[in-house]
Amino acid sequence: MSRDGLDHARTKMSDAGVHPTAIDVFSRFYDLLEAGQTGTIPESTVSPLTDVPRHADLDVDPEVARDALASTAIIKLNGGLGTSMGMDRAKSLLTVREDGPDGRSLSFLDVIVGQVRAARRATGAPLPLVVMNSFSTQDDTLEALGRFPDLRVDGLPLDFLQNREPKLTADGLEPVEWPSSPALEWCPPGHGDLYTAMYASGVLRALLDAGYRYASVSNSDNLGAAPDATMAGWFASSGAPFAAEVARRTPADRKGGHLVVRTDDGRLVLRESAQTPSEDADAAGDIEKHRYFNTNNLWLDLEALSTELDRTGGVLELPLIRNDKTVDPSDPSSTKVVQIESAMGAAVEVFDGAVAIEIDRSRFLPVKTTSDLLLLRSDVYALDEDYRLVAQVDAPLITLSSAYKLVHDFDARFPNGAPSLREARALTVDGDWLFGADVRVRGEAVLSAEGGVVPDRSEVGPDGLASRDA
């Protein structure tokens, strides 16, 4: 390979208006990739994370908590389109609840705004909300936020843009060309771009200049990560530059990012699935050994972040993640490409003194599939006056067939809303079923592959359908 690939990529990014700092970050990763690095983290180089403090055990003075929250900004990652669910706009605009004030339906973004407003009322903290958008989500998101004129704080921006980078051919690390759909030549750099985007956009400096010392960062599709004064007080008192919220792994969490300790220097490290060698998959999936997964809820000391970024010229030294794809994700025969990515949680290894804290599942309610969406729309959760989703029972395991994968098809099969799931331990839908009104699910319910109609006011249980009186 020659340096032509990097030169061509840098020119392409510059011509597209990508910020020079983002180009420098890409160049660093390109050099690592060209040198043969894959970002893998073998089991032999790490040990399990243990002795993690628990959110449930925190005892923080209320005044300390209020003061810390008053210095905290809320940052939400909002670049996703929900393409895996068939969406073509910001996933955060998808309806998640039908029980808003006056019976209005609420999107993820509506609930997030409600949580921020409620925390402001309860604590007096200004709590600026800033979202990291992509080019694809910015317009729709800002239009939606325009309905809340009281949201903007101290002249701070409501959003900033994540960067983009070219996909590279797998056989030559050249920027791929795809004339039939040029947009497919580009990809996001992973959510590790958060730090570059904050720095290059000026948002980091604006927050510091406005007096904000800390940031609570989470994904916009995780409605559990509401503003938390106790957590803010703990983080401020800890003196840590960085904190990751982690949760206990269950059998459903065998795959995915989890925190480990690097044995040669004792630093916390995030190991994503793509960074796990195949021969270590079983060890990485051992939930008794590696107990904690990364929730992508983070706490940042903005002064520490600014100092580190100033030192490196905006190029935070995150580990590389090599992601092998095809240029057209829907066409496995299209050109093989490499996407250079990084994870924002991986910054845990960049900062001396970074810590982790264990949370329960109430702060981790992500929606990645329509199965997750059905659960959050159901009566398993109630929306309280502070716009928090409060579990009424233990959440059942929901498994829907491919007929429900896309949101449009999902909504068409639940025209009367979600069935009652409070009495369910699990719901498995193998076929294509149309659900009527006032359906109740109990026990470990299964609907067969034959498909059909679930009538109004019927019951679904372990033996399938059963009628009941209205």
ABEGO torsion letter per residue (X at the ends): XBAAAAAAAAAAAAAAGBBAAAAAAAAAAAAAAAAGBAGBBBAAABBBBBGBBBAAABBBBAAAAAAAAAABBBBBBAABAGAAAGBABBAAABBABAABBGGBBBBAAAAAAAAAAAAAAAAGBAGBBBBBBBAAAAAAAAAAAAABAAABBGGBBABBBBBBBBBBBAAAGBBBBBAABAAAABBBAEAAAAAAAAAAAGAAAAAAAAGBABBBBBBAABAABBBBAAAAAAAAAAGBABBBBBBBBBAAAABEBBBBBBAAAGBBBBBBAAABBAAAAAAAABAAABABBBAGBBBBBAAAAAAAAAAAGGBBBBBBBBBBBBABAABAABBBBBBBBBBAAAAAAABBGBBBBBBBAAABBBBABAAAAAAAABAABBBBAAGBBBBABBBBBBBBBAAAABAAAAAAABAAEBBBAAABABBBBABBBBBBBGBBBBEBBBBBAAEEBBBBGBBBBAAEBBBBBX
